[in-house]
Amino acid sequence: MKRILFICLILSAFLAQTTVFSQRLTRQQVYDTIKAMPSFSSHQDNYFISGVPTNKAITKDNSDIKYQISFKQMVSRATLPLNSYLFVTYTQKAFWNVYRDSSPFEEINFNPGVGVGKPVFNKSGRIFGLAELKFEHESNGRDSLDSRSWNRMTGVFHAPLGRRTILSVKAWVPIAYTENHPDLLDYVGLGEVKVEQTIINNRLIADLTIRKGLEGWKGAASARVLYRLFNNSGNQYLMLEWFAGYAESLIDYNQYSSMVRIGYVIKSTDLDILKTR
């Protein structure tokens, strides 16, 4: 896993340096954009999707709705050392067994965080990446044997690969996670890699996220296709998602699942600053 993360970082830096930057934002344009950003915005994608398993017979007990709420609050704007900025985030992901009697919630995962971010520029003074360092907590809010929680220091680097592709490499150092799930890292590993590809501008986007656990082939892959139905719908899309692997939710982190879901997504604009103009 460490080798994969290292190779991706080197590749992103190399391609960012060799790409034509005539349409990427300059240093001043980046800082002006950061200052003009709303204080409160989406962080990760916000979505509401429903689906069924692909590796077992479909029943009302294993079909569900998954939704996510995620936002970001800017605390400062390029006023910290090295022109970095401070922000707080909150993401909540829920699994709702809406097709079962009484429609219970199977699991809700809570993920608050605080971090600093910094745009990275090439020698020509144009942006080629965004770096972030965060402290995150994630838990399912339960107690006793059903409690699942862990803390981590997370480093993230986002870089454009050409005009239509963005690579995101995320690595973490876990803190205080062994009480009820000492084998958690066997399934979630120490990082993940995501590639987002714009296929048709302002219309069709695809992305792939891969996470490798520390033991064997345990880990996960998530593939998504997003299609904007209407020209005036902004960042609202129809999304098809396929998740296969472990740790989609904390409560069942050590159980394999394969789910395909479709529904509505409000796509985050956090990385638009990296796109060519």
Secondary structure by P-SEA (a helix, b strand, c coil): caaaaaaaaaaaaaaaaaccccccccaaaaaaaaaacccccccccccccccccccccccccccbbbbbbbbcccccccccccbbbbbcbbbbbbbbccccccccccbbbbbbbcbbbbbbbcccccccbbbbbbbbbbbcccccccccccccbbbbbbbbccccbbbbbbbbbbcccccccccccccccccbbbbbbbcccccbbbbbbbbbcccccccbbbbbbbbbcccccccbbbbbbbbbccccccccccbbbbbbbbbbbbccccccccccc
